């Protein structure tokens, strides 16, 4: 696994820089620093795999927002998420 973004501690110090290959020892050490999540760089996907992945994300959003149509804050959130996913796929 390759780290996608710099991993920072609570004070903003870099624990690990983006691009580093994570080892089992590093992951164990991160648990001791109370790191609960990190960004992993995704291996290159074919265009077909990207299309399938994008459709899975849209299907998941359809499930999450199945009670719609929404107005107000929830509608705005839904629109932002769909726009984010659309831009991510381009």
N, CA and C atoms as a LAMMPS dump frame, in Angstrom:
ITEM: TIMESTEP
0
ITEM: NUMBER OF ATOMS
270
ITEM: BOX BOUNDS ff ff ff
-5.0000000000000000e+02 5.0000000000000000e+02
-5.0000000000000000e+02 5.0000000000000000e+02
-5.0000000000000000e+02 5.0000000000000000e+02
ITEM: ATOMS id mol type element x y z
1 1 1 N 0.839 -1.18 0
2 1 2 C 0 0 0
3 1 3 C 0.881 1.239 0
4 2 1 N 0.437 2.231 -0.724
5 2 2 C 1.167 3.495 -0.81
6 2 3 C 0.299 4.602 -0.239
7 3 1 N 0.888 5.43 0.615
8 3 2 C 0.173 6.525 1.249
9 3 3 C -0.114 7.616 0.222
10 4 1 N -1.386 8.025 0.105
11 4 2 C -1.798 9.007 -0.903
12 4 3 C -1.503 10.446 -0.473
13 5 1 N -1.643 10.737 0.82
14 5 2 C -1.438 12.092 1.342
15 5 3 C -0.483 12.037 2.526
16 6 1 N 0.134 13.188 2.841
17 6 2 C 0.945 13.253 4.055
18 6 3 C 0.077 12.855 5.238
19 7 1 N 0.641 12.07 6.135
20 7 2 C -0.067 11.671 7.348
21 7 3 C 0.431 12.552 8.478
22 8 1 N -0.484 13.318 9.071
23 8 2 C -0.137 14.295 10.093
24 8 3 C -0.616 13.844 11.467
25 9 1 N 0.13 14.246 12.501
26 9 2 C -0.339 13.982 13.857
27 9 3 C -1.253 15.127 14.293
28 10 1 N -1.684 15.106 15.548
29 10 2 C -2.632 16.105 16.04
30 10 3 C -2.068 17.522 16.011
31 11 1 N -0.755 17.649 16.093
32 11 2 C -0.122 18.956 16.08
33 11 3 C 0.219 19.425 14.663
34 12 1 N -0.053 18.591 13.665
35 12 2 C 0.222 18.962 12.28
36 12 3 C 1.598 18.558 11.791
37 13 1 N 2.329 17.786 12.592
38 13 2 C 3.639 17.292 12.178
39 13 3 C 3.471 16.089 11.254
40 14 1 N 4.317 15.984 10.266
41 14 2 C 4.24 14.875 9.313
42 14 3 C 4.779 13.605 9.961
43 15 1 N 3.898 12.613 10.098
44 15 2 C 4.328 11.299 10.586
45 15 3 C 4.934 10.504 9.438
46 16 1 N 4.251 10.527 8.294
47 16 2 C 4.73 9.847 7.09
48 16 3 C 4.388 10.712 5.883
49 17 1 N 5.312 10.86 4.936
50 17 2 C 5.03 11.668 3.751
51 17 3 C 4.212 10.888 2.715
52 18 1 N 3.513 11.607 1.879
53 18 2 C 2.767 10.987 0.778
54 18 3 C 3.738 10.206 -0.102
55 19 1 N 3.294 9.067 -0.595
56 19 2 C 4.1 8.269 -1.511
57 19 3 C 4.892 7.161 -0.848
58 20 1 N 4.941 7.165 0.487
59 20 2 C 5.699 6.12 1.179
60 20 3 C 4.934 4.791 1.093
61 21 1 N 5.687 3.708 0.94
62 21 2 C 5.088 2.372 0.935
63 21 3 C 4.958 1.907 2.377
64 22 1 N 3.742 1.578 2.781
65 22 2 C 3.479 1.198 4.16
66 22 3 C 3.875 -0.254 4.42
67 23 1 N 4.482 -0.475 5.572
68 23 2 C 4.854 -1.822 5.998
69 23 3 C 4.001 -2.201 7.207
70 24 1 N 4.046 -3.455 7.588
71 24 2 C 3.297 -3.915 8.758
72 24 3 C 3.755 -3.175 10.01
73 25 1 N 5.052 -2.941 10.122
74 25 2 C 5.587 -2.218 11.272
75 25 3 C 5.076 -0.789 11.345
76 26 1 N 4.999 -0.141 10.199
77 26 2 C 4.482 1.229 10.157
78 26 3 C 3.025 1.261 10.592
79 27 1 N 2.239 0.306 10.104
80 27 2 C 0.818 0.267 10.463
81 27 3 C 0.643 0.049 11.96
82 28 1 N 1.477 -0.8 12.544
83 28 2 C 1.42 -1.047 13.985
84 28 3 C 1.766 0.232 14.745
85 29 1 N 2.79 0.937 14.284
86 29 2 C 3.199 2.185 14.914
87 29 3 C 2.098 3.24 14.809
88 30 1 N 1.413 3.275 13.681
89 30 2 C 0.336 4.25 13.49
90 30 3 C -0.79 4.012 14.484
91 31 1 N -1.056 2.75 14.788
92 31 2 C -2.094 2.428 15.768
93 31 3 C -1.711 2.993 17.14
94 32 1 N -0.427 2.995 17.46
95 32 2 C 0.037 3.533 18.74
96 32 3 C -0.08 5.058 18.785
97 33 1 N -0.123 5.7 17.622
98 33 2 C -0.298 7.152 17.529
99 33 3 C -1.771 7.523 17.403
100 34 1 N -2.655 6.563 17.619
101 34 2 C -4.107 6.767 17.546
102 34 3 C -4.577 7.205 16.169
103 35 1 N -3.862 6.802 15.115
104 35 2 C -4.294 7.088 13.753
105 35 3 C -5.408 6.097 13.418
106 36 1 N -6.565 6.623 13.064
107 36 2 C -7.714 5.767 12.806
108 36 3 C -8.029 5.619 11.333
109 37 1 N -7.534 6.528 10.5
110 37 2 C -7.741 6.391 9.07
111 37 3 C -6.64 7.111 8.32
112 38 1 N -6.392 6.671 7.093
113 38 2 C -5.396 7.289 6.237
114 38 3 C -5.783 7.049 4.803
115 39 1 N -5.203 7.83 3.898
116 39 2 C -5.529 7.741 2.478
117 39 3 C -4.519 6.846 1.78
118 40 1 N -5.014 5.85 1.085
119 40 2 C -4.177 4.924 0.338
120 40 3 C -4.315 5.243 -1.144
121 41 1 N -3.187 5.348 -1.835
122 41 2 C -3.213 5.599 -3.278
123 41 3 C -3.775 4.373 -3.979
124 42 1 N -4.672 4.607 -4.886
125 42 2 C -5.306 3.517 -5.62
126 42 3 C -4.458 3.164 -6.836
127 43 1 N -4.278 1.886 -7.012
128 43 2 C -3.553 1.408 -8.189
129 43 3 C -4.313 1.845 -9.433
130 44 1 N -3.617 1.971 -10.533
131 44 2 C -4.265 2.355 -11.782
132 44 3 C -5.374 1.384 -12.16
133 45 1 N -6.506 1.941 -12.521
134 45 2 C -7.651 1.12 -12.919
135 45 3 C -7.885 1.321 -14.403
136 46 1 N -8.353 0.265 -15.04
137 46 2 C -8.71 0.383 -16.445
138 46 3 C -9.968 1.241 -16.552
139 47 1 N -10.274 1.704 -17.739
140 47 2 C -11.459 2.532 -17.944
141 47 3 C -12.723 1.76 -17.576
142 48 1 N -12.751 0.487 -17.913
143 48 2 C -13.918 -0.335 -17.586
144 48 3 C -14.057 -0.48 -16.065
145 49 1 N -12.942 -0.685 -15.362
146 49 2 C -12.986 -0.805 -13.903
147 49 3 C -13.44 0.51 -13.264
148 50 1 N -12.995 1.628 -13.843
149 50 2 C -13.409 2.93 -13.334
150 50 3 C -14.908 3.126 -13.51
151 51 1 N -15.429 2.7 -14.651
152 51 2 C -16.862 2.823 -14.92
153 51 3 C -17.664 1.98 -13.931
154 52 1 N -17.216 0.758 -13.696
155 52 2 C -17.904 -0.132 -12.748
156 52 3 C -17.84 0.459 -11.343
157 53 1 N -16.675 0.972 -10.94
158 53 2 C -16.504 1.568 -9.616
159 53 3 C -17.412 2.784 -9.455
160 54 1 N -17.472 3.629 -10.465
161 54 2 C -18.324 4.811 -10.429
162 54 3 C -19.793 4.415 -10.289
163 55 1 N -20.214 3.407 -11.036
164 55 2 C -21.602 2.962 -10.955
165 55 3 C -21.923 2.396 -9.577
166 56 1 N -20.983 1.682 -8.973
167 56 2 C -21.191 1.16 -7.617
168 56 3 C -21.385 2.308 -6.626
169 57 1 N -20.607 3.374 -6.793
170 57 2 C -20.737 4.529 -5.91
171 57 3 C -22.088 5.204 -6.096
172 58 1 N -22.544 5.328 -7.34
173 58 2 C -23.855 5.928 -7.587
174 58 3 C -24.971 5.05 -7.025
175 59 1 N -24.825 3.743 -7.162
176 59 2 C -25.826 2.823 -6.607
177 59 3 C -25.898 2.957 -5.089
178 60 1 N -24.737 3.107 -4.46
179 60 2 C -24.684 3.272 -3.008
180 60 3 C -25.36 4.578 -2.593
181 61 1 N -25.108 5.649 -3.334
182 61 2 C -25.756 6.922 -3.036
183 61 3 C -27.272 6.832 -3.195
184 62 1 N -27.709 6.092 -4.204
185 62 2 C -29.15 5.914 -4.414
186 62 3 C -29.786 5.214 -3.214
187 63 1 N -29.065 4.27 -2.629
188 63 2 C -29.568 3.58 -1.434
189 63 3 C -29.597 4.541 -0.248
190 64 1 N -28.522 5.302 -0.06
191 64 2 C -28.445 6.226 1.069
192 64 3 C -29.517 7.31 1.016
193 65 1 N -29.849 7.756 -0.192
194 65 2 C -30.832 8.827 -0.359
195 65 3 C -32.158 8.298 -0.903
196 66 1 N -32.493 7.07 -0.583
197 66 2 C -33.695 6.418 -1.138
198 66 3 C -35.005 7.033 -0.649
199 67 1 N -34.993 7.77 0.428
200 67 2 C -36.22 8.354 0.973
201 67 3 C -36.611 9.661 0.285
202 68 1 N -35.774 10.145 -0.651
203 68 2 C -35.969 11.434 -1.315
204 68 3 C -37.247 11.51 -2.107
205 69 1 N -37.546 12.57 -2.788
206 69 2 C -36.65 13.7 -3.03
207 69 3 C -36.543 14.583 -1.783
208 70 1 N -35.374 15.184 -1.64
209 70 2 C -35.092 16.009 -0.486
210 70 3 C -35.035 17.474 -0.867
211 71 1 N -35.377 18.313 0.094
212 71 2 C -35.242 19.753 -0.053
213 71 3 C -34.408 20.242 1.124
214 72 1 N -33.951 21.458 1.054
215 72 2 C -33.197 22.034 2.16
216 72 3 C -31.806 21.433 2.275
217 73 1 N -31.289 21.356 3.501
218 73 2 C -29.908 20.909 3.715
219 73 3 C -29.615 19.508 3.178
220 74 1 N -30.543 18.587 3.333
221 74 2 C -30.292 17.232 2.849
222 74 3 C -30.23 17.191 1.336
223 75 1 N -31.057 17.947 0.678
224 75 2 C -31.006 18.036 -0.784
225 75 3 C -29.708 18.651 -1.259
226 76 1 N -29.256 19.669 -0.532
227 76 2 C -27.979 20.303 -0.876
228 76 3 C -26.833 19.322 -0.7
229 77 1 N -26.84 18.587 0.414
230 77 2 C -25.809 17.574 0.652
231 77 3 C -25.81 16.527 -0.456
232 78 1 N -26.987 16.055 -0.82
233 78 2 C -27.093 15.058 -1.882
234 78 3 C -26.507 15.602 -3.187
235 79 1 N -26.834 16.834 -3.521
236 79 2 C -26.327 17.439 -4.744
237 79 3 C -24.8 17.562 -4.708
238 80 1 N -24.266 18.008 -3.572
239 80 2 C -22.808 18.127 -3.431
240 80 3 C -22.115 16.786 -3.608
241 81 1 N -22.674 15.745 -3.012
242 81 2 C -22.053 14.419 -3.1
243 81 3 C -22.09 13.909 -4.536
244 82 1 N -23.221 14.041 -5.201
245 82 2 C -23.311 13.596 -6.59
246 82 3 C -22.343 14.385 -7.476
247 83 1 N -22.25 15.693 -7.262
248 83 2 C -21.314 16.502 -8.051
249 83 3 C -19.869 16.107 -7.773
250 84 1 N -19.554 15.802 -6.531
251 84 2 C -18.212 15.358 -6.163
252 84 3 C -17.88 14.051 -6.876
253 85 1 N -18.787 13.108 -6.844
254 85 2 C -18.553 11.818 -7.494
255 85 3 C -18.419 11.99 -9.004
256 86 1 N -19.233 12.86 -9.579
257 86 2 C -19.169 13.096 -11.025
258 86 3 C -17.826 13.695 -11.413
259 87 1 N -17.338 14.677 -10.657
260 87 2 C -16.04 15.294 -10.929
261 87 3 C -14.897 14.299 -10.711
262 88 1 N -15.046 13.448 -9.71
263 88 2 C -14.027 12.439 -9.416
264 88 3 C -13.891 11.448 -10.559
265 89 1 N -14.993 11.163 -11.234
266 89 2 C -14.987 10.174 -12.325
267 89 3 C -14.4 10.738 -13.615
268 90 1 N -14.356 12.045 -13.735
269 90 2 C -13.874 12.664 -14.986
270 90 3 C -12.376 12.684 -15.065
